[in-house]
Amino acid sequence: MREQHLHKVLRQLPAGVVTLEGPQMRVSFVNEAMQLVLGPGVREGERLLAGSSRLPADLQEVLQQVYHSGQPFVAQAYGLSAAFEEGQDPTVRYYDLALEPVREAADEEAVSGLLLFAVEVTAQEEARLRAHALALEARHLDARLRVLTETAPLITYTLDAQGNCTYASPQWYRFTGQPPTADLTAIWPLLIHPDDRLRVLYQGQAARQAGSGWSYEYRLRRYDGHYRWMLSRALPEVHLPDPPVYWHGALTEMHDQRELAEALRRGEAELRFLADSIPELIWTATAEGLIDYYNRYTTDYSGLTLDELGPAGWVSLLHPEEQAAAARAWVFSIANGSAFEGQYRMRRHDGYYRWHIIRARQLADERGPRWFGTCTDVEDQNRLHQALQTQYDELARAHHDLDTFVYAASHDLRQPALNLRGLFDELRRTASFADPEQEYLLGMVDGALGQLDATLHDLAATVRTQRPQQEPVELLDLALVLEEVLLGLRPQAQQRGAKLDVEVEEAPGLLYGRANLRSVVHNLVSNALKFAHPDRPPHVVLRSYLTPAGEPVLEVRDNGLGMELDNPQAPVFQLFVRQHTHVEGTGVGLYLVQRIVRSQGGHVTVASTLGKGTTFTIYWTQPE
């Protein structure tokens, strides 16, 4: 009766129970829960070890060892694979197994059978396996995260709620030079700059107490003792509804950016101070042309505040007659980005309008286009220009009148001089003087008349070169023109036994006025013959060539008396000034040469050695 009641209780247990008898493990009792383990159809009296395939081989072997040893055994999460219906894939279920040997009451040493308990733990084991897989994945992700954080150019760290540093990446040790054995919580505050330490500690503690993140800058001491600006940012690890326990953050070095920003700030402050110190209206405008900055002088000049000036201040200060045109020009410049420039009248604080040159240029950079403008007061310059223009016009009229007078006087005086020459010739032919110095006196009178005629001729030529009349320009054959000039000077050349060489192969053509070219060459060659050295026959070389820039040049070189170029008493090109007074002349020839060449846009240089010769180089065009 008691045994039946026990069997009834065991059959209702959620755990599997089976009793096995003898070495063949004959089933003497099995409940329904164990049939789910061993498979349906297990009957009492069935031998599990007699070629049965209900149990895996390893479990059969363990059953025998427990039976023979008499030692109980417990196996946790043992997996059994079984297919309870035909065609169904085997499923694996996990059980906690307990094997207990059964002994006879009379003989406690002898084992007569086994008692097998099986409690299904499939759900728990699958959960454990999933947790294990998640743990592996978490370790992989953690390893990957460590690789990323420890190779990035920044310091990563973790703090707990009490401010203890529980982790710092290797970059921290490399940056600070601290050993890995250093106490991070103790050493970190000591490396902060003393001027920043209290602020950083307070801000960090306040953020932890509030459960929020932080972002602030401070200076941290590097391994070499230098303090570098760092940006510290951290966020709490949140697991609601619990308060944060850890804060994860990063330290980024921003010393160079901070220094650059500081330099930029100082530069902007200095530029603003400079702009405020300049007595000129300076302003800046947006890409749309709206003015967003005026220097201090603008408010002082206009007598208006910044709000009264507004975004179109300089336009509103213009004279009413000029505002519309200036506004249209400003809008046009804004539309196409071209420079703005104009001269307008601007109202001063006393209501007086003064002339200003207004300029504006567009600057485009990474911040976008901006306009920078100035308004320069030119009222005094305009007045001075008008006064100078009036004086210039008066001087020009006086100069013209003087030229006219000199030209007329030189022209009118030549006729009396010619008359004197005729009367003197007639007097010489018909009259005689009982004076032993007759020939000497007549020679002096003849020379004076000749010099007077030459002076009047040169004076008239000088006035003609100064008159604004344009000589027709044509392409000249330089060799032909030089030959014509030298042909006219042949008598003087033959008289002195001179040698004249012409070398124009390098630059045979010249775009110039024929009469001007003839006058220049005639004066230079005649001077070379006139001022020849008494100890040697004159040798004059006329050479034409091109400069490296392709500009034509004429060189006139002689072996005559030479000149003192550094003689302040006798400048080379000064009118009526002569270096060799023992030779007859008027001091006009070289002045005419320079006047003609300069009037056509060229210039003349001279190189000379006293007693050896002189070289004149004529550049027909001015250098750039």
VEXDREN-2710 file (C-alpha; in Angstrom, 1 decimal):
% VEXDREN-2710
k/r/px/py/pz
1/MET/0.0/0.0/0.0
2/ARG/2.8/2.4/0.9
3/GLU/4.8/1.5/-2.2
4/GLN/1.7/2.2/-4.4
5/HIS/1.3/5.6/-2.8
6/LEU/5.0/6.4/-3.4
7/HIS/4.7/5.4/-7.1
8/LYS/1.7/7.6/-7.4
9/VAL/3.6/10.6/-6.0
10/LEU/6.6/9.9/-8.2
11/ARG/4.5/9.7/-11.3
12/GLN/3.2/13.2/-10.7
13/LEU/6.7/14.8/-10.2
14/PRO/7.7/17.3/-13.0
15/ALA/11.2/15.7/-12.9
16/GLY/11.9/12.4/-14.6
17/VAL/12.4/9.4/-12.3
18/VAL/13.4/5.9/-13.3
19/THR/14.6/2.9/-11.2
20/LEU/16.9/0.4/-12.7
21/GLU/17.6/-3.1/-11.4
22/GLY/20.6/-5.4/-11.9
23/PRO/23.5/-5.0/-14.1
24/GLN/21.3/-5.0/-17.2
25/MET/19.5/-1.9/-15.9
26/ARG/16.1/-3.3/-16.1
27/VAL/13.4/-0.7/-15.7
28/SER/11.3/-1.3/-12.6
29/PHE/9.6/2.1/-12.5
30/VAL/9.4/5.1/-14.8
31/ASN/7.2/8.1/-14.6
32/GLU/5.8/10.2/-17.5
33/ALA/8.4/12.9/-17.2
34/MET/11.2/10.4/-17.7
35/GLN/9.4/9.0/-20.8
36/LEU/9.9/12.4/-22.3
37/VAL/13.6/12.0/-21.6
38/LEU/14.0/8.4/-22.7
39/GLY/11.4/8.5/-25.4
40/PRO/7.8/7.2/-25.5
41/GLY/7.1/3.5/-25.1
42/VAL/9.5/2.8/-22.3
43/ARG/8.0/-0.1/-20.4
44/GLU/8.7/-1.6/-17.0
45/GLY/10.9/-4.7/-17.2
46/GLU/12.7/-3.3/-20.3
47/ARG/16.5/-3.5/-20.2
48/LEU/18.2/-0.2/-21.2
49/LEU/21.6/-1.6/-21.6
50/ALA/20.7/-4.6/-23.7
51/GLY/21.4/-3.2/-27.1
52/SER/18.9/-0.4/-26.6
53/SER/19.4/2.8/-28.5
54/ARG/17.4/4.9/-26.1
55/LEU/20.5/6.1/-24.2
56/PRO/23.7/7.5/-25.6
57/ALA/26.8/5.4/-25.3
58/ASP/28.5/7.7/-22.8
59/LEU/25.5/7.7/-20.5
60/GLN/25.3/3.9/-20.7
61/GLU/29.0/3.7/-19.7
62/VAL/28.4/6.1/-16.8
63/LEU/25.5/4.1/-15.6
64/GLN/27.6/1.0/-15.5
65/GLN/30.5/2.7/-13.6
66/VAL/28.1/4.2/-11.0
67/TYR/26.5/0.7/-10.6
68/HIS/29.8/-1.0/-10.1
69/SER/31.5/1.7/-8.0
70/GLY/28.5/2.5/-5.8
71/GLN/29.4/6.3/-6.0
72/PRO/26.6/8.7/-6.9
73/PHE/27.1/11.1/-9.8
74/VAL/25.5/14.4/-10.9
75/ALA/25.7/15.8/-14.5
76/GLN/24.5/19.3/-15.2
77/ALA/23.1/20.5/-18.5
78/TYR/23.5/17.2/-20.2
79/GLY/22.2/17.3/-23.7
80/LEU/20.0/14.5/-25.2
81/SER/19.0/14.5/-28.8
82/ALA/15.8/12.6/-29.7
83/ALA/13.2/12.5/-32.5
84/PHE/9.8/11.5/-31.1
85/GLU/8.0/11.5/-34.4
86/GLU/9.1/9.9/-37.7
87/GLY/10.6/12.5/-40.1
88/GLN/11.1/15.0/-37.4
89/ASP/14.6/16.6/-36.9
90/PRO/16.2/15.6/-33.7
91/THR/15.9/18.2/-31.0
92/VAL/18.4/18.7/-28.2
93/ARG/17.2/19.0/-24.7
94/TYR/19.3/19.7/-21.6
95/TYR/18.9/18.0/-18.3
96/ASP/20.4/17.9/-14.9
97/LEU/21.0/14.2/-14.2
98/ALA/21.5/12.6/-10.7
99/LEU/22.5/8.9/-10.5
100/GLU/22.1/7.3/-7.1
101/PRO/23.1/3.6/-6.4
102/VAL/20.3/1.5/-4.7
103/ARG/21.5/-0.9/-2.0
104/GLU/19.8/-3.8/-0.3
105/ALA/18.8/-3.1/3.4
106/ALA/20.5/-6.3/4.5
107/ASP/23.7/-5.6/2.8
108/GLU/24.6/-1.9/2.5
109/GLU/27.7/-2.6/0.5
110/ALA/26.0/-4.5/-2.4
111/VAL/24.4/-2.3/-5.1
112/SER/21.2/-3.8/-6.6
113/GLY/20.2/-1.0/-8.9
114/LEU/20.3/2.7/-9.8
115/LEU/17.9/5.6/-9.3
116/LEU/18.1/8.2/-12.1
117/PHE/16.6/11.6/-11.7
118/ALA/16.4/14.1/-14.7
119/VAL/15.3/17.7/-14.4
120/GLU/14.9/19.5/-17.7
121/VAL/17.0/22.8/-17.9
122/THR/16.8/23.4/-21.6
123/ALA/15.5/27.0/-21.2
124/GLN/18.2/27.8/-18.6
125/GLU/21.0/26.3/-20.7
126/GLU/19.9/28.0/-23.9
127/ALA/19.8/31.3/-21.9
128/ARG/23.3/30.5/-20.6
129/LEU/24.5/29.8/-24.1
130/ARG/23.0/33.0/-25.4
131/ALA/24.6/34.9/-22.5
132/HIS/27.9/33.3/-23.3
133/ALA/27.6/34.2/-27.0
134/LEU/26.7/37.7/-26.0
135/ALA/29.7/37.9/-23.6
136/LEU/32.0/36.8/-26.4
137/GLU/30.5/39.4/-28.8
138/ALA/30.9/42.0/-26.0
139/ARG/34.5/41.1/-25.6
140/HIS/35.1/41.3/-29.3
141/LEU/33.4/44.7/-29.4
142/ASP/35.4/45.8/-26.3
143/ALA/38.6/44.7/-28.0
144/ARG/37.6/46.6/-31.1
145/LEU/36.7/49.7/-29.1
146/ARG/40.0/49.6/-27.3
147/VAL/41.9/49.4/-30.6
148/LEU/40.0/52.4/-31.9
149/THR/40.4/54.5/-28.8
150/GLU/44.0/53.5/-28.2
151/THR/45.1/54.3/-31.7
152/ALA/43.1/57.6/-32.0
153/PRO/45.1/60.9/-31.5
154/LEU/43.4/61.6/-28.2
155/ILE/43.3/60.4/-24.6
156/THR/40.3/58.4/-23.5
157/TYR/39.4/57.8/-19.8
158/THR/36.7/56.6/-17.5
159/LEU/35.7/58.1/-14.1
160/ASP/33.3/56.8/-11.5
161/ALA/30.7/58.8/-9.5
162/GLN/33.3/59.6/-6.9
163/GLY/35.8/61.0/-9.4
164/ASN/38.1/58.0/-9.3
165/CYS/39.9/57.4/-12.6
166/THR/39.2/53.7/-13.4
167/TYR/40.8/53.7/-16.9
168/ALA/43.1/55.8/-19.1
169/SER/44.3/54.9/-22.6
170/PRO/48.0/54.5/-23.3
171/GLN/48.1/57.9/-24.9
172/TRP/47.8/59.5/-21.4
173/TYR/51.0/57.8/-20.3
174/ARG/52.8/58.8/-23.5
175/PHE/51.6/62.4/-23.2
176/THR/52.3/62.9/-19.5
177/GLY/55.4/60.6/-19.2
178/GLN/53.9/58.9/-16.1
179/PRO/54.6/55.2/-15.4
180/PRO/51.8/52.7/-15.8
181/THR/51.9/52.1/-12.0
182/ALA/51.0/55.7/-11.2
183/ASP/47.8/56.3/-9.2
184/LEU/45.7/58.0/-11.9
185/THR/43.2/59.5/-9.4
186/ALA/46.0/61.1/-7.3
187/ILE/48.4/62.2/-10.1
188/TRP/45.9/63.6/-12.6
189/PRO/44.9/66.8/-10.7
190/LEU/48.6/67.5/-10.0
191/LEU/49.3/67.7/-13.7
192/ILE/46.7/70.3/-14.3
193/HIS/48.0/73.9/-14.5
194/PRO/47.7/75.6/-11.0
195/ASP/45.6/78.4/-12.5
196/ASP/43.1/75.9/-14.0
197/ARG/43.1/73.1/-11.3
198/LEU/40.4/74.5/-8.9
199/ARG/38.0/75.3/-11.8
200/VAL/38.4/71.9/-13.4
201/LEU/37.9/70.0/-10.2
202/TYR/34.8/72.0/-9.4
203/GLN/33.3/71.6/-12.8
204/GLY/33.9/67.9/-12.9
205/GLN/32.4/67.4/-9.4
206/ALA/29.3/69.5/-10.3
207/ALA/28.7/67.6/-13.5
208/ARG/28.9/64.2/-11.6
209/GLN/26.6/65.4/-9.0
210/ALA/24.1/66.6/-11.6
211/GLY/24.5/63.4/-13.6
212/SER/25.4/65.3/-16.7
213/GLY/28.3/65.5/-19.1
214/TRP/30.9/68.3/-19.3
215/SER/33.1/70.1/-21.8
216/TYR/35.8/72.5/-20.8
217/GLU/39.4/73.5/-21.6
218/TYR/42.4/73.5/-19.4
219/ARG/46.2/73.2/-19.5
220/LEU/47.8/69.8/-18.8
221/ARG/51.5/69.3/-18.2
222/ARG/53.3/67.3/-20.9
223/TYR/56.2/64.9/-20.4
224/ASP/58.7/67.7/-21.2
225/GLY/57.2/70.1/-18.6
226/HIS/55.3/72.3/-21.0
227/TYR/51.6/72.9/-20.4
228/ARG/49.4/72.3/-23.4
229/TRP/45.8/73.3/-23.8
230/MET/43.4/70.3/-23.8
231/LEU/39.6/70.0/-24.5
232/SER/38.0/67.6/-22.0
233/ARG/34.6/66.1/-22.9
234/ALA/32.7/63.3/-21.1
235/LEU/29.2/61.8/-21.0
236/PRO/27.6/59.7/-18.3
237/GLU/26.8/56.0/-18.8
238/VAL/23.0/56.0/-18.2
239/HIS/21.0/53.0/-17.1
240/LEU/17.6/54.3/-16.1
241/PRO/16.1/54.6/-13.6
242/ASP/19.4/54.3/-11.7
243/PRO/21.8/57.3/-11.5
244/PRO/25.0/57.3/-13.6
245/VAL/27.9/55.4/-12.2
246/TYR/30.6/55.9/-14.8
247/TRP/31.6/58.9/-17.1
248/HIS/33.4/58.1/-20.3
249/GLY/35.4/60.9/-21.9
250/ALA/38.2/62.0/-24.1
251/LEU/41.0/64.6/-23.9
252/THR/41.9/66.3/-27.2
253/GLU/45.0/68.5/-27.6
254/MET/44.0/71.9/-29.0
255/HIS/47.0/74.0/-28.1
256/ASP/47.8/75.0/-31.6
257/GLN/44.2/75.9/-32.4
258/ARG/44.0/77.9/-29.2
259/GLU/47.2/79.7/-29.9
260/LEU/46.0/80.4/-33.5
261/ALA/42.6/81.6/-32.2
262/GLU/44.3/83.8/-29.7
263/ALA/46.7/85.2/-32.3
264/LEU/43.6/85.9/-34.6
265/ARG/41.8/87.6/-31.7
266/ARG/44.8/89.8/-31.0
267/GLY/45.2/90.5/-34.7
268/GLU/41.6/91.5/-35.0
269/ALA/41.8/93.7/-31.9
270/GLU/45.0/95.4/-33.2
271/LEU/43.4/95.9/-36.6
272/ARG/40.3/97.4/-35.0
273/PHE/42.5/99.7/-32.9
274/LEU/44.4/100.7/-36.0
275/ALA/41.2/101.3/-37.9
276/ASP/39.8/103.4/-35.0
277/SER/43.1/105.4/-34.9
278/ILE/43.2/106.3/-38.6
279/PRO/41.6/109.7/-39.5
280/GLU/39.6/108.1/-42.3
281/LEU/36.2/106.6/-42.7
282/ILE/36.6/102.7/-42.6
283/TRP/33.8/100.2/-42.9
284/THR/33.0/96.6/-43.7
285/ALA/29.9/95.1/-45.3
286/THR/28.3/91.7/-45.8
287/ALA/28.1/89.9/-49.1
288/GLU/24.7/91.6/-49.6
289/GLY/26.3/95.0/-49.2
290/LEU/24.9/95.7/-45.7
291/ILE/27.4/97.6/-43.6
292/ASP/28.2/95.8/-40.3
293/TYR/31.2/97.8/-39.0
294/TYR/32.2/101.5/-38.8
295/ASN/35.4/102.7/-37.3
296/ARG/35.3/105.4/-34.6
297/TYR/36.3/108.2/-37.0
298/THR/33.1/107.6/-39.0
299/THR/30.9/108.4/-36.0
300/ASP/33.1/111.4/-35.1
301/TYR/33.0/112.7/-38.7
302/SER/29.3/112.2/-39.2
303/GLY/28.1/113.1/-35.7
304/LEU/25.8/110.0/-35.9
305/THR/25.7/106.9/-33.7
306/LEU/26.1/103.4/-35.1
307/ASP/22.4/102.8/-35.0
308/GLU/21.7/106.1/-36.8
309/LEU/24.2/105.2/-39.5
310/GLY/22.6/101.9/-40.1
311/PRO/23.4/99.3/-42.8
312/ALA/23.7/101.9/-45.6
313/GLY/25.4/104.7/-43.7
314/TRP/27.9/106.1/-46.2
315/VAL/25.3/106.3/-48.9
316/SER/23.0/108.4/-46.7
317/LEU/25.8/110.8/-46.0
318/LEU/26.3/111.7/-49.7
319/HIS/25.1/114.8/-51.3
320/PRO/21.4/114.3/-52.4
321/GLU/22.4/114.9/-56.0
322/GLU/24.9/112.0/-55.9
323/GLN/23.1/109.4/-53.8
324/ALA/21.2/107.7/-56.6
325/ALA/24.2/107.3/-58.9
326/ALA/26.4/106.1/-56.0
327/ALA/23.7/103.6/-54.9
328/ARG/23.4/102.2/-58.4
329/ALA/27.2/101.8/-58.7
330/TRP/27.3/100.1/-55.3
331/VAL/24.6/97.6/-56.2
332/PHE/26.4/96.8/-59.5
333/SER/29.6/96.1/-57.6
334/ILE/27.8/93.8/-55.2
335/ALA/26.1/91.9/-58.0
336/ASN/29.3/91.0/-59.9
337/GLY/32.0/91.4/-57.2
338/SER/33.9/94.2/-59.0
339/ALA/35.7/96.9/-57.2
340/PHE/33.8/100.1/-56.3
341/GLU/35.5/103.5/-56.6
342/GLY/34.1/107.0/-57.0
343/GLN/34.5/110.6/-55.8
344/TYR/31.6/112.0/-54.0
345/ARG/30.7/114.8/-51.5
346/MET/30.0/113.6/-48.0
347/ARG/28.2/115.5/-45.2
348/ARG/30.3/116.4/-42.1
349/HIS/28.7/116.7/-38.7
350/ASP/28.5/120.5/-39.2
351/GLY/26.5/120.0/-42.4
352/TYR/29.4/120.9/-44.7
353/TYR/29.9/118.6/-47.7
354/ARG/33.5/117.6/-48.4
355/TRP/34.8/115.6/-51.4
356/HIS/35.8/112.0/-50.6
357/ILE/37.2/109.1/-52.7
358/ILE/35.1/106.1/-51.7
359/ARG/36.7/102.7/-52.4
360/ALA/35.5/99.2/-51.6
361/ARG/37.0/95.7/-52.4
362/GLN/35.6/92.3/-52.0
363/LEU/37.5/89.6/-50.0
364/ALA/36.3/86.0/-50.4
365/ASP/37.6/83.3/-48.0
366/GLU/36.3/80.3/-46.1
367/ARG/33.9/82.5/-44.3
368/GLY/32.4/83.8/-47.5
369/PRO/32.6/87.1/-49.4
370/ARG/32.9/90.4/-47.4
371/TRP/33.4/94.0/-48.4
372/PHE/36.0/96.3/-47.0
373/GLY/35.7/100.0/-47.8
374/THR/37.3/103.4/-47.1
375/CYS/36.2/107.0/-47.5
376/THR/39.2/109.3/-48.0
377/ASP/38.8/113.0/-47.5
378/VAL/40.3/114.8/-50.6
379/GLU/38.8/118.2/-50.2
380/ASP/42.1/119.8/-49.4
381/GLN/43.8/118.0/-52.3
382/ASN/41.1/119.1/-54.7
383/ARG/41.5/122.7/-53.6
384/LEU/45.2/122.5/-53.9
385/HIS/44.9/120.9/-57.3
386/GLN/42.6/123.7/-58.5
387/ALA/45.1/126.3/-57.2
388/LEU/48.0/124.5/-58.9
389/GLN/46.0/124.1/-62.1
390/THR/45.3/127.8/-62.1
391/GLN/49.0/128.6/-61.5
392/TYR/50.0/126.1/-64.2
393/ASP/47.6/127.6/-66.7
394/GLU/49.0/131.1/-65.9
395/LEU/52.6/129.8/-66.3
396/ALA/51.7/128.0/-69.5
397/ARG/50.3/131.2/-70.9
398/ALA/53.4/133.1/-69.8
399/HIS/55.7/130.5/-71.2
400/HIS/53.8/130.6/-74.5
401/ASP/54.0/134.3/-74.6
402/LEU/57.8/134.1/-73.8
403/ASP/58.3/131.5/-76.5
404/THR/56.4/133.7/-78.9
405/PHE/58.5/136.7/-78.0
406/VAL/61.8/134.9/-78.1
407/TYR/60.9/133.3/-81.5
408/ALA/59.8/136.6/-82.9
409/ALA/62.8/138.4/-81.5
410/SER/65.2/135.9/-82.8
411/HIS/63.5/135.9/-86.2
412/ASP/63.3/139.7/-86.3
413/LEU/66.9/140.2/-85.1
414/ARG/68.3/138.0/-87.8
415/GLN/67.5/140.5/-90.5
416/PRO/69.5/143.4/-88.8
417/ALA/72.3/140.9/-88.3
418/LEU/72.2/140.0/-92.0
419/ASN/72.2/143.7/-92.8
420/LEU/75.2/144.3/-90.6
421/ARG/76.9/141.4/-92.3
422/GLY/76.2/143.0/-95.8
423/LEU/77.3/146.4/-94.7
424/PHE/80.5/145.0/-93.1
425/ASP/81.3/143.1/-96.3
426/GLU/80.7/146.2/-98.4
427/LEU/82.9/148.3/-96.0
428/ARG/85.7/145.7/-96.2
429/ARG/85.5/145.9/-100.0
430/THR/85.5/149.7/-100.4
431/ALA/87.2/151.1/-97.4
432/SER/90.7/150.9/-96.1
433/PHE/92.2/151.9/-92.8
434/ALA/95.7/153.2/-92.0
435/ASP/96.0/150.9/-89.0
436/PRO/98.5/148.1/-88.6
437/GLU/95.9/146.0/-86.7
438/GLN/93.3/146.3/-89.4
439/GLU/93.1/142.7/-90.3
440/TYR/92.9/141.7/-86.6
441/LEU/90.0/144.1/-85.9
442/LEU/88.1/143.0/-89.0
443/GLY/88.5/139.4/-88.0
444/MET/87.1/140.1/-84.6
445/VAL/84.1/141.9/-86.1
446/ASP/83.5/139.1/-88.6
447/GLY/83.6/136.5/-85.8
448/ALA/81.2/138.5/-83.6
449/LEU/78.7/138.8/-86.4
450/GLY/79.0/135.0/-87.2
451/GLN/78.5/134.1/-83.5
452/LEU/75.5/136.5/-83.3
453/ASP/73.9/134.8/-86.3
454/ALA/74.5/131.3/-85.0
455/THR/73.1/132.2/-81.6
456/LEU/70.0/133.6/-83.1
457/HIS/69.6/130.5/-85.3
458/ASP/70.1/128.1/-82.3
459/LEU/67.7/130.1/-80.2
460/ALA/65.0/129.9/-82.8
461/ALA/65.6/126.2/-83.1
462/THR/65.3/125.7/-79.4
463/VAL/62.0/127.5/-79.3
464/ARG/60.7/125.3/-82.2
465/THR/61.5/122.1/-80.3
466/GLN/59.6/123.3/-77.2
467/ARG/56.5/124.0/-79.2
468/PRO/53.9/121.2/-79.0
469/GLN/53.9/120.4/-82.7
470/GLN/54.1/116.7/-83.6
471/GLU/56.6/115.5/-86.2
472/PRO/55.1/112.9/-88.6
473/VAL/56.4/109.4/-87.7
474/GLU/57.4/107.0/-90.4
475/LEU/59.5/103.8/-90.7
476/LEU/63.0/105.2/-91.7
477/ASP/65.9/103.5/-93.3
478/LEU/68.5/104.3/-90.7
479/ALA/71.5/103.8/-93.0
480/LEU/70.0/106.2/-95.6
481/VAL/69.2/109.0/-93.1
482/LEU/72.6/108.7/-91.5
483/GLU/74.3/108.9/-94.9
484/GLU/72.3/112.1/-95.7
485/VAL/73.4/113.7/-92.5
486/LEU/77.1/112.7/-92.9
487/LEU/77.0/114.0/-96.5
488/GLY/76.1/117.5/-95.2
489/LEU/79.0/117.3/-92.8
490/ARG/81.6/116.0/-95.3
491/PRO/83.4/119.4/-95.7
492/GLN/84.1/119.5/-91.9
493/ALA/85.1/115.8/-91.9
494/GLN/87.5/116.2/-94.8
495/GLN/89.0/119.4/-93.3
496/ARG/89.9/117.4/-90.1
497/GLY/90.7/114.1/-91.8
498/ALA/87.9/112.4/-89.9
499/LYS/86.9/108.7/-90.2
500/LEU/83.1/108.1/-90.0
501/ASP/81.8/104.5/-89.6
502/VAL/78.2/103.5/-89.8
503/GLU/77.1/100.1/-88.3
504/VAL/73.3/99.6/-88.5
505/GLU/73.0/96.0/-89.5
506/GLU/71.5/94.9/-86.1
507/ALA/68.7/97.4/-86.2
508/PRO/68.4/98.9/-89.8
509/GLY/64.9/100.4/-89.3
510/LEU/63.5/103.0/-86.9
511/LEU/60.0/104.3/-86.5
512/TYR/60.6/108.0/-85.9
513/GLY/60.3/111.5/-87.3
514/ARG/62.7/112.2/-90.1
515/ALA/63.5/115.8/-89.2
516/ASN/64.0/115.0/-85.5
517/LEU/66.3/112.1/-86.3
518/ARG/68.4/114.3/-88.7
519/SER/68.6/117.0/-86.0
520/VAL/69.8/114.6/-83.3
521/VAL/72.5/112.9/-85.4
522/HIS/73.7/116.2/-87.0
523/ASN/74.2/117.8/-83.5
524/LEU/76.1/114.8/-82.1
525/VAL/78.3/114.2/-85.1
526/SER/79.1/117.9/-85.6
527/ASN/80.1/118.2/-81.9
528/ALA/82.3/115.1/-82.3
529/LEU/84.1/116.8/-85.2
530/LYS/84.2/120.2/-83.5
531/PHE/85.7/118.9/-80.2
532/ALA/88.2/116.6/-81.8
533/HIS/91.5/115.9/-80.0
534/PRO/94.4/117.9/-81.6
535/ASP/96.8/115.0/-81.4
536/ARG/94.8/112.5/-83.5
537/PRO/92.3/112.6/-86.4
538/PRO/88.6/112.2/-85.4
539/HIS/87.0/108.8/-85.5
540/VAL/83.2/108.7/-85.1
541/VAL/81.3/105.4/-85.0
542/LEU/77.5/105.3/-85.3
543/ARG/76.0/102.0/-84.3
544/SER/72.4/100.8/-84.1
545/TYR/71.3/97.7/-82.1
546/LEU/68.4/96.3/-80.1
547/THR/68.2/95.9/-76.3
548/PRO/67.3/92.5/-74.8
549/ALA/63.7/93.7/-74.6
550/GLY/63.8/94.4/-78.4
551/GLU/63.9/98.3/-78.1
552/PRO/66.1/100.2/-80.7
553/VAL/69.2/102.1/-79.6
554/LEU/71.6/104.4/-81.4
555/GLU/75.2/104.8/-80.1
556/VAL/77.5/107.7/-81.2
557/ARG/81.1/107.2/-80.1
558/ASP/84.1/109.5/-80.7
559/ASN/87.7/109.8/-79.7
560/GLY/87.7/113.5/-79.0
561/LEU/88.4/115.7/-76.0
562/GLY/85.9/114.0/-73.7
563/MET/84.0/115.7/-70.8
564/GLU/84.0/115.9/-67.1
565/LEU/80.5/114.4/-66.3
566/ASP/80.8/115.2/-62.6
567/ASN/81.6/118.9/-63.1
568/PRO/78.7/120.8/-61.4
569/GLN/79.8/124.1/-63.2
570/ALA/79.3/122.6/-66.6
571/PRO/76.3/120.1/-66.8
572/VAL/76.3/118.2/-70.1
573/PHE/72.7/119.0/-71.3
574/GLN/72.4/122.5/-69.8
575/LEU/71.3/125.3/-72.2
576/PHE/74.1/127.7/-73.1
577/VAL/76.6/125.8/-70.9
578/ARG/80.0/124.7/-72.5
579/GLN/82.8/122.5/-71.2
580/HIS/85.4/123.5/-73.7
581/THR/85.3/127.3/-74.0
582/HIS/88.4/127.4/-76.2
583/VAL/86.3/126.0/-79.1
584/GLU/83.7/128.2/-80.7
585/GLY/80.1/127.2/-79.9
586/THR/76.8/128.3/-78.4
587/GLY/76.0/125.5/-75.8
588/VAL/72.7/124.7/-77.5
589/GLY/73.4/121.5/-79.5
590/LEU/73.3/118.9/-76.7
591/TYR/70.3/120.6/-75.1
592/LEU/68.4/120.3/-78.4
593/VAL/69.3/116.6/-78.6
594/GLN/67.9/115.9/-75.2
595/ARG/64.8/117.9/-75.8
596/ILE/64.0/116.2/-79.0
597/VAL/64.6/112.6/-77.7
598/ARG/62.6/113.2/-74.5
599/SER/59.7/114.8/-76.3
600/GLN/59.3/111.6/-78.3
601/GLY/59.4/109.3/-75.2
602/GLY/63.1/108.4/-75.1
603/HIS/66.1/109.2/-73.1
604/VAL/69.9/109.9/-73.6
605/THR/72.8/108.6/-71.5
606/VAL/76.4/109.7/-71.8
607/ALA/79.8/108.1/-70.9
608/SER/83.0/110.0/-71.3
609/THR/86.6/110.1/-70.3
610/LEU/88.5/113.3/-70.4
611/GLY/91.1/113.3/-73.2
612/LYS/89.9/109.9/-74.6
613/GLY/86.4/110.4/-76.0
614/THR/82.7/110.4/-75.4
615/THR/79.8/107.9/-76.1
616/PHE/76.2/109.1/-76.4
617/THR/73.6/106.3/-76.2
618/ILE/70.1/107.2/-77.4
619/TYR/67.2/105.0/-76.2
620/TRP/64.3/105.9/-78.5
621/THR/61.8/104.6/-75.9
622/GLN/61.6/105.0/-72.1
623/PRO/62.3/101.9/-69.9
624/GLU/59.2/100.3/-68.3
END
